């Protein structure tokens, strides 16, 4: 146990068995009227740990007025897991409330996370990127219940790993709140005539890891809008939301409506019908993530580069690439006289390595 570690730590550390004794606050430090002053002893201790006090004040100022904190115990705990002093200071600076967690709480939470992650280093990696994910909630029992609930859905350890890494706030939700989202997703499946609601819900969650940190109201509004705006049949809606359409379910409702309308206007200016719009979104709905201005610029770039409009509509995934990337690739391909009408646009939807490998095959003398 880390409490037994020899005190070779870089900072003066008391034992981690309990919170330190109350400190005397400094009455001379300026404070907001009606609020207690900051704890001078705590500020000195945090300074020794290298904490950015200005950042801590900006994020969670109330913590600096507390009389009982565990910053030294937290530092020793994280050090025992392999954290460098700079990492500890950064974690506290960005989420000061971390110093209010007791050592017992830290041990219990770490054990729960380690049941999902493969090593202490992986846990530290997430903490370093997002301290909030580990320290935001103090309810370890709720964390355990959420892990158990998600496993009952058929989520594997790898799935939980992805969820904790990408959308850790999911595990701060109450189990009831997460369960209500799952039930809503199941009801979507039933609404569109699906035969396996649980499998549908799991597929949506796997494709959109942020789904649990959005409201069912937002998801419902987006589903209703897409179905009505695009005139989707039940079969089309089921296929869309079971597949890549799951990725856009959590988009801001106003942004989704705006992007659909702007895409409709852009395609209309090119002589396309409503059916073209519907087919384009059904082919690759994440095209709606692209801002309307960037989308228009990318389509113009492709058209000017000799890519037929019908090819773009059939494979809109190429619009995921940056404008600079598309320009560079079109420059290379046009120099070789590449015929998009005959050869298609799959060459544009590849990694940089594969793209230049393709160029080498097309023109060994130029790109060999």
C-alpha positions as CSV (number, residue, x, y, z in Angstrom):
1,X,0.0,0.0,0.0
2,X,1.2,3.5,-0.9
3,X,1.0,4.6,2.8
4,X,3.9,2.4,3.6
5,X,6.2,3.9,1.0
6,X,9.5,5.4,2.2
7,X,9.2,9.1,2.2
8,X,11.6,9.7,-0.7
9,X,9.0,11.8,-2.3
10,X,10.1,15.2,-3.7
11,X,7.7,17.1,-1.5
12,X,7.1,17.1,2.3
13,X,4.4,14.5,2.8
14,X,2.4,13.5,5.9
15,X,0.7,10.1,6.1
16,X,-2.3,9.4,3.9
17,X,-4.4,7.6,6.5
18,X,-6.5,10.7,7.3
19,X,-7.0,14.3,6.3
20,X,-4.6,16.8,7.9
21,X,-5.6,18.9,10.9
22,X,-7.5,22.1,10.2
23,X,-5.3,25.0,9.2
24,X,-5.6,28.6,10.3
25,X,-6.9,30.7,7.4
26,X,-5.2,34.0,6.5
27,X,-7.5,36.9,7.2
28,X,-5.3,39.4,5.3
29,X,-5.8,37.9,1.8
30,X,-8.5,39.8,-0.2
31,X,-11.8,37.9,-0.5
32,X,-15.3,38.4,-1.9
33,X,-17.5,40.0,0.7
34,X,-19.3,37.5,2.9
35,X,-16.9,34.6,2.0
36,X,-14.2,33.2,4.2
37,X,-10.6,34.0,3.3
38,X,-8.4,31.6,1.4
39,X,-6.4,29.2,3.6
40,X,-2.9,30.5,3.6
41,X,-1.4,27.2,4.8
42,X,-3.1,25.4,2.0
43,X,-1.8,27.9,-0.5
44,X,1.7,27.3,0.7
45,X,1.3,23.5,0.5
46,X,0.0,23.7,-3.0
47,X,2.8,26.0,-4.0
48,X,5.3,23.4,-2.8
49,X,3.6,20.9,-5.0
50,X,4.0,23.2,-8.0
51,X,0.3,23.9,-8.4
52,X,-0.8,26.8,-10.6
53,X,-2.8,28.8,-8.0
54,X,-4.2,31.3,-10.6
55,X,-5.6,28.3,-12.5
56,X,-7.0,26.7,-9.4
57,X,-8.7,30.0,-8.4
58,X,-10.2,30.4,-11.8
59,X,-11.6,26.8,-11.9
60,X,-12.8,26.0,-8.3
61,X,-12.0,28.9,-6.0
62,X,-14.0,27.5,-3.1
63,X,-11.5,24.7,-2.6
64,X,-8.8,27.2,-1.6
65,X,-10.9,28.3,1.4
66,X,-11.2,24.8,2.8
67,X,-9.7,23.9,6.2
68,X,-9.5,20.1,5.6
69,X,-7.8,18.9,2.4
70,X,-5.6,16.0,1.4
71,X,-3.3,17.4,-1.2
72,X,-0.2,15.8,0.2
73,X,-1.9,12.4,0.5
74,X,-3.1,12.7,-3.1
75,X,0.4,13.6,-4.2
76,X,1.9,10.6,-2.5
77,X,-0.9,8.3,-3.9
78,X,-0.4,9.5,-7.5
79,X,3.4,9.2,-7.0
80,X,3.0,5.6,-5.9
81,X,1.1,4.9,-9.2
82,X,3.9,6.4,-11.3
83,X,2.9,10.0,-11.7
84,X,5.7,12.6,-12.1
85,X,5.6,15.7,-9.9
86,X,4.7,17.9,-12.9
87,X,1.7,15.6,-13.7
88,X,0.4,15.8,-10.1
89,X,0.7,19.6,-10.1
90,X,-1.2,19.8,-13.4
91,X,-4.0,17.5,-12.2
92,X,-4.6,19.6,-9.1
93,X,-4.3,22.9,-11.0
94,X,-7.0,21.8,-13.5
95,X,-9.3,20.1,-11.0
96,X,-8.6,21.5,-7.5
97,X,-11.4,19.5,-5.9
98,X,-9.2,16.4,-6.3
99,X,-7.5,17.4,-3.0
100,X,-10.7,16.8,-1.1
101,X,-10.8,13.1,-1.8
102,X,-9.7,10.8,1.1
103,X,-7.1,8.1,0.7
104,X,-9.7,5.4,1.1
105,X,-11.8,6.9,-1.7
106,X,-8.7,7.1,-3.9
107,X,-7.8,3.5,-3.4
108,X,-11.4,2.3,-4.0
109,X,-11.8,4.4,-7.2
110,X,-8.4,3.3,-8.5
111,X,-9.3,-0.3,-8.0
112,X,-12.6,0.2,-10.0
113,X,-10.8,1.9,-12.9
114,X,-8.0,-0.8,-12.9
115,X,-10.7,-3.4,-13.4
116,X,-11.3,-1.8,-16.8
117,X,-7.8,-0.6,-17.8
118,X,-4.8,-2.8,-18.3
119,X,-2.3,-0.8,-16.3
120,X,-1.7,2.0,-13.9
121,X,0.0,3.9,-16.7
122,X,-3.3,3.8,-18.8
123,X,-5.3,5.2,-15.8
124,X,-2.7,8.0,-15.3
125,X,-2.9,8.8,-19.0
126,X,-6.6,9.5,-18.7
127,X,-6.2,11.5,-15.5
128,X,-3.5,13.6,-17.1
129,X,-5.7,14.4,-20.1
130,X,-9.0,14.8,-18.1
131,X,-8.7,15.0,-14.3
132,X,-12.4,15.6,-14.1
133,X,-13.1,12.1,-15.3
134,X,-11.6,10.6,-12.2
135,X,-12.3,13.1,-9.5
136,X,-15.6,14.7,-10.6
137,X,-17.8,12.2,-8.7
138,X,-17.1,11.1,-5.2
139,X,-19.6,8.2,-5.4
140,X,-17.7,5.0,-5.9
141,X,-20.7,2.9,-5.4
142,X,-22.4,4.7,-8.3
143,X,-19.4,4.0,-10.5
144,X,-19.5,0.3,-9.7
145,X,-23.2,0.2,-10.4
146,X,-22.7,1.9,-13.8
147,X,-20.0,-0.6,-14.8
148,X,-22.1,-3.5,-13.8
149,X,-25.2,-2.1,-15.6
150,X,-23.2,-1.5,-18.8
151,X,-21.8,-5.0,-18.7
152,X,-25.4,-6.4,-18.6
153,X,-25.9,-4.7,-22.0
154,X,-23.2,-6.8,-23.5
155,X,-20.4,-4.2,-23.3
156,X,-17.0,-5.8,-23.1
157,X,-13.9,-4.6,-21.2
158,X,-12.7,-3.0,-24.4
159,X,-16.0,-1.2,-24.8
160,X,-15.8,0.1,-21.2
161,X,-12.2,1.2,-21.7
162,X,-13.3,3.3,-24.8
163,X,-16.2,4.8,-22.9
164,X,-14.1,5.7,-19.8
165,X,-11.4,7.2,-22.0
166,X,-13.7,9.1,-24.4
167,X,-16.7,10.0,-22.3
168,X,-15.9,9.5,-18.7
169,X,-18.8,11.7,-17.5
170,X,-21.0,8.7,-18.4
171,X,-19.9,7.1,-15.1
172,X,-20.8,10.2,-13.1
173,X,-24.4,9.9,-14.2
174,X,-26.8,8.0,-12.0
175,X,-27.5,4.5,-13.1
176,X,-31.1,5.5,-13.5
177,X,-30.2,8.2,-16.0
178,X,-28.1,5.9,-18.1
179,X,-30.8,3.3,-18.0
180,X,-33.3,5.8,-19.2
181,X,-31.1,6.5,-22.3
182,X,-30.8,2.8,-23.0
183,X,-34.6,2.3,-22.7
184,X,-35.1,5.3,-25.1
185,X,-32.7,3.7,-27.7
186,X,-34.6,0.5,-27.4
187,X,-37.9,2.3,-28.0
188,X,-36.3,3.8,-31.1
189,X,-35.7,0.3,-32.5
190,X,-39.2,-0.8,-31.8
191,X,-40.6,2.4,-33.4
192,X,-38.9,1.7,-36.6
193,X,-39.8,-2.0,-36.7
194,X,-36.5,-3.5,-35.4
195,X,-36.4,-7.0,-34.0
196,X,-33.6,-6.7,-31.5
197,X,-33.8,-3.5,-29.4
198,X,-30.9,-4.4,-27.1
199,X,-28.5,-5.1,-30.0
200,X,-29.7,-1.8,-31.6
201,X,-29.0,0.2,-28.4
202,X,-25.6,-1.4,-28.0
203,X,-24.7,-0.6,-31.6
204,X,-25.7,3.1,-31.2
205,X,-23.6,3.4,-28.0
206,X,-20.6,1.7,-29.6
207,X,-20.8,4.2,-32.5
208,X,-21.5,7.3,-30.4
209,X,-19.7,7.2,-27.0
210,X,-21.1,10.6,-26.1
211,X,-24.7,9.5,-26.1
212,X,-24.9,9.1,-22.4
213,X,-23.9,12.7,-21.7
214,X,-26.7,14.1,-23.8
215,X,-30.4,14.3,-23.0
216,X,-33.0,11.9,-24.5
217,X,-34.9,15.1,-25.5
218,X,-32.0,16.2,-27.8
219,X,-31.8,12.7,-29.3
220,X,-35.5,12.5,-29.8
221,X,-35.7,15.9,-31.5
222,X,-32.8,15.0,-33.9
223,X,-34.4,11.7,-34.8
224,X,-37.8,13.3,-35.4
225,X,-36.3,16.1,-37.5
226,X,-34.2,13.8,-39.7
227,X,-37.1,11.5,-40.3
228,X,-39.5,14.3,-41.2
229,X,-37.1,16.5,-43.1
230,X,-35.7,13.6,-45.2
231,X,-38.9,11.7,-45.5
232,X,-37.4,8.5,-44.3
233,X,-39.2,5.2,-44.3
234,X,-39.0,3.0,-41.1
235,X,-36.5,0.7,-42.8
236,X,-34.3,3.6,-43.9
237,X,-34.4,5.2,-40.4
238,X,-33.6,1.9,-38.7
239,X,-30.6,1.4,-41.0
240,X,-29.4,4.9,-40.7
241,X,-29.4,5.1,-36.9
242,X,-28.1,1.6,-36.5
243,X,-25.2,2.6,-38.7
244,X,-23.3,5.8,-39.2
245,X,-26.3,7.9,-38.4
246,X,-25.7,7.1,-34.7
247,X,-22.7,9.4,-34.8
248,X,-24.9,12.6,-35.4
249,X,-27.6,11.8,-32.9
250,X,-26.0,13.9,-30.2
251,X,-25.3,17.0,-32.3
252,X,-26.9,20.3,-31.2
253,X,-30.4,20.3,-32.6
254,X,-30.0,23.8,-34.0
255,X,-26.7,23.0,-35.6
256,X,-28.2,19.9,-37.2
257,X,-31.1,21.9,-38.7
258,X,-28.8,24.6,-39.9
259,X,-26.4,22.1,-41.6
260,X,-29.2,20.2,-43.3
261,X,-30.7,23.4,-44.6
262,X,-27.4,24.8,-45.9
263,X,-26.6,21.4,-47.5
264,X,-30.0,21.5,-49.1
265,X,-29.3,25.0,-50.5
266,X,-25.9,24.1,-51.8
267,X,-27.2,21.0,-53.6
268,X,-30.1,23.0,-54.9
269,X,-27.7,25.5,-56.4
270,X,-26.1,22.6,-58.3
271,X,-29.4,21.4,-59.7
272,X,-29.9,18.6,-57.2
273,X,-33.3,17.4,-56.0
274,X,-34.5,16.5,-52.5
275,X,-33.9,12.9,-53.3
276,X,-30.2,13.7,-53.9
277,X,-30.0,15.3,-50.5
278,X,-31.7,12.3,-48.9
279,X,-29.4,9.8,-50.6
280,X,-26.3,11.8,-49.7
281,X,-27.2,11.8,-46.0
282,X,-28.2,8.1,-46.1
283,X,-24.9,7.3,-47.8
284,X,-22.8,9.1,-45.1
285,X,-24.7,11.2,-42.5
286,X,-21.5,12.5,-40.7
287,X,-21.2,14.9,-43.6
288,X,-23.6,17.0,-41.4
289,X,-20.7,17.5,-39.0
290,X,-18.9,19.7,-41.6
291,X,-19.8,23.4,-41.2
292,X,-21.9,24.8,-44.0
293,X,-19.1,27.1,-45.2
294,X,-16.4,24.5,-45.2
295,X,-18.7,22.0,-46.9
296,X,-19.5,24.4,-49.7
297,X,-15.7,25.1,-50.2
298,X,-14.9,21.4,-50.3
299,X,-17.6,20.6,-52.8
300,X,-16.4,23.5,-55.1
301,X,-12.8,22.2,-54.8
302,X,-13.8,18.7,-55.8
303,X,-16.0,19.9,-58.7
304,X,-13.3,22.3,-59.9
305,X,-10.8,19.4,-59.7
306,X,-12.8,17.3,-62.1
307,X,-14.8,15.1,-59.7
308,X,-18.3,14.5,-61.0
309,X,-21.1,15.6,-58.8
310,X,-22.8,12.2,-58.8
311,X,-19.5,10.7,-57.4
312,X,-19.5,13.1,-54.5
313,X,-23.2,12.4,-53.7
314,X,-22.5,8.6,-53.8
315,X,-19.4,8.9,-51.6
316,X,-19.7,12.0,-49.5
317,X,-17.2,10.6,-47.0
318,X,-14.4,12.2,-49.0
319,X,-15.7,15.5,-47.6
320,X,-14.3,14.5,-44.3
321,X,-10.8,15.4,-45.5
322,X,-9.4,18.9,-45.0
323,X,-9.6,21.4,-47.9
324,X,-5.8,21.5,-48.1
325,X,-5.6,17.8,-48.3
326,X,-8.2,17.6,-51.1
327,X,-6.4,20.3,-53.0
328,X,-3.1,18.5,-52.8
329,X,-4.5,15.2,-53.8
330,X,-6.4,16.7,-56.8
331,X,-3.2,18.4,-57.9
332,X,-1.3,15.2,-58.0
333,X,-4.1,13.2,-59.7
334,X,-4.8,15.9,-62.3
335,X,-1.1,16.0,-63.2
336,X,-1.4,12.3,-64.0
337,X,-4.6,12.8,-66.0
338,X,-6.6,10.7,-63.6
339,X,-10.2,10.1,-64.8
340,X,-12.6,10.3,-61.9
341,X,-15.6,9.4,-64.1
342,X,-14.0,6.1,-65.1
343,X,-12.0,5.3,-62.0
344,X,-14.1,6.6,-59.2
345,X,-13.1,8.7,-56.2
346,X,-12.1,5.9,-53.8
347,X,-8.5,7.1,-54.3
348,X,-9.3,10.3,-52.4
349,X,-10.7,8.3,-49.4
350,X,-7.4,6.8,-48.2
351,X,-4.7,7.4,-45.8
352,X,-1.7,9.5,-46.8
353,X,0.5,6.4,-47.1
354,X,-2.0,4.5,-49.3
355,X,-2.6,7.6,-51.4
356,X,1.0,8.0,-52.3
357,X,1.4,4.2,-52.8
358,X,-1.4,4.5,-55.4
359,X,0.4,7.4,-57.1
360,X,3.6,5.2,-57.3
361,X,1.6,2.5,-59.1
362,X,0.0,5.1,-61.4
363,X,3.4,6.8,-62.2
364,X,6.5,4.9,-61.0
365,X,8.8,7.3,-62.8
366,X,7.4,10.3,-61.0
367,X,6.6,8.9,-57.6
368,X,8.9,5.9,-57.4
